[in-house]
Amino acid sequence: MQSEIDTMSFIREYTDIPVPQVFLYDTSADNAVGAPYMLMECIKGNSALDVAAHPHKIPAQYHAKYIDAEASIVVRTLSRLTLIYR
């Protein structure tokens, strides 16, 4: 969970990719809730997991646009990482 939180924070800081802001979290099970938790901003839309599990939900005319958008996110993220870690 800590890795997920750190990754989301990194992507928010160094890219223009919309990522929910994490407001509060505790990765230990030794807390008032009794389990790890994360409270974060809600971003409306379908998750990539929803789309991957049910590809028929994307109308055929939008498949190429969706794939292009995914590829753009990967390229922007990797480009940014390359600049940061040089």
C-alpha positions as a Markdown table, in Angstrom:
| # | Residue | x | y | z |
|---|---|---|---|---|
| 1 | Met | 0.0 | 0.0 | 0.0 |
| 2 | Gln | 2.8 | 2.4 | 0.8 |
| 3 | Ser | 4.3 | 1.8 | -2.7 |
| 4 | Glu | 0.9 | 2.7 | -4.2 |
| 5 | Ile | 0.6 | 5.9 | -2.2 |
| 6 | Asp | 4.1 | 6.9 | -3.1 |
| 7 | Thr | 3.5 | 6.2 | -6.8 |
| 8 | Met | 0.3 | 8.2 | -6.8 |
| 9 | Ser | 2.1 | 11.1 | -5.1 |
| 10 | Phe | 5.0 | 10.9 | -7.6 |
| 11 | Ile | 2.7 | 10.9 | -10.6 |
| 12 | Arg | 0.6 | 13.8 | -9.2 |
| 13 | Glu | 3.8 | 15.9 | -8.6 |
| 14 | Tyr | 5.7 | 15.2 | -11.8 |
| 15 | Thr | 3.1 | 14.7 | -14.5 |
| 16 | Asp | -0.2 | 16.1 | -15.7 |
| 17 | Ile | -1.9 | 12.7 | -15.4 |
| 18 | Pro | -5.0 | 13.0 | -13.2 |
| 19 | Val | -4.4 | 10.9 | -10.0 |
| 20 | Pro | -6.5 | 11.1 | -6.9 |
| 21 | Gln | -5.0 | 13.0 | -4.0 |
| 22 | Val | -4.4 | 10.9 | -0.9 |
| 23 | Phe | -5.7 | 12.8 | 2.1 |
| 24 | Leu | -5.0 | 10.4 | 4.9 |
| 25 | Tyr | -3.6 | 6.9 | 5.3 |
| 26 | Asp | -2.2 | 4.3 | 7.7 |
| 27 | Thr | -0.5 | 1.3 | 6.3 |
| 28 | Ser | -0.4 | -0.6 | 9.6 |
| 29 | Ala | -3.0 | -2.9 | 11.0 |
| 30 | Asp | -2.4 | -1.5 | 14.5 |
| 31 | Asn | -4.7 | 1.5 | 14.3 |
| 32 | Ala | -8.2 | 2.5 | 15.3 |
| 33 | Val | -9.7 | 1.0 | 12.2 |
| 34 | Gly | -7.8 | -2.3 | 12.7 |
| 35 | Ala | -6.7 | -2.5 | 9.1 |
| 36 | Pro | -4.6 | -0.5 | 6.6 |
| 37 | Tyr | -6.6 | 2.2 | 5.0 |
| 38 | Met | -6.3 | 5.1 | 2.5 |
| 39 | Leu | -8.7 | 8.0 | 2.2 |
| 40 | Met | -8.4 | 9.7 | -1.2 |
| 41 | Glu | -10.1 | 12.1 | -3.6 |
| 42 | Cys | -12.8 | 10.6 | -5.8 |
| 43 | Ile | -12.2 | 10.9 | -9.6 |
| 44 | Lys | -15.3 | 10.0 | -11.6 |
| 45 | Gly | -14.9 | 7.6 | -14.5 |
| 46 | Asn | -14.1 | 4.0 | -15.2 |
| 47 | Ser | -11.0 | 2.4 | -13.8 |
| 48 | Ala | -8.5 | 0.7 | -16.0 |
| 49 | Leu | -9.3 | -2.5 | -14.2 |
| 50 | Asp | -13.0 | -2.2 | -15.1 |
| 51 | Val | -12.2 | -1.5 | -18.8 |
| 52 | Ala | -9.6 | -4.4 | -19.0 |
| 53 | Ala | -12.1 | -6.8 | -17.4 |
| 54 | His | -14.9 | -5.8 | -19.7 |
| 55 | Pro | -13.5 | -4.5 | -23.0 |
| 56 | His | -16.9 | -4.8 | -24.6 |
| 57 | Lys | -17.9 | -1.7 | -22.6 |
| 58 | Ile | -15.8 | 0.5 | -24.9 |
| 59 | Pro | -17.8 | 1.2 | -28.0 |
| 60 | Ala | -15.8 | 0.1 | -31.1 |
| 61 | Gln | -15.5 | 3.7 | -32.4 |
| 62 | Tyr | -13.6 | 4.7 | -29.2 |
| 63 | His | -11.2 | 1.8 | -29.0 |
| 64 | Ala | -8.4 | 3.6 | -30.9 |
| 65 | Lys | -8.9 | 6.8 | -28.9 |
| 66 | Tyr | -8.7 | 4.8 | -25.6 |
| 67 | Ile | -5.5 | 3.0 | -26.6 |
| 68 | Asp | -3.9 | 6.3 | -27.8 |
| 69 | Ala | -4.8 | 7.9 | -24.4 |
| 70 | Glu | -3.2 | 5.0 | -22.5 |
| 71 | Ala | -0.1 | 5.1 | -24.7 |
| 72 | Ser | 0.2 | 8.8 | -24.2 |
| 73 | Ile | 0.1 | 8.4 | -20.4 |
| 74 | Val | 2.9 | 5.8 | -20.5 |
| 75 | Val | 5.0 | 8.0 | -22.8 |
| 76 | Arg | 4.6 | 11.1 | -20.7 |
| 77 | Thr | 5.3 | 9.3 | -17.5 |
| 78 | Leu | 8.5 | 7.5 | -18.9 |
| 79 | Ser | 9.7 | 10.8 | -20.5 |
| 80 | Arg | 9.3 | 12.6 | -17.2 |
| 81 | Leu | 11.1 | 9.8 | -15.3 |
| 82 | Thr | 14.0 | 10.0 | -17.7 |
| 83 | Leu | 14.4 | 13.7 | -17.1 |
| 84 | Ile | 14.2 | 13.3 | -13.3 |
| 85 | Tyr | 16.6 | 10.4 | -13.0 |
| 86 | Arg | 19.4 | 11.7 | -15.4 |
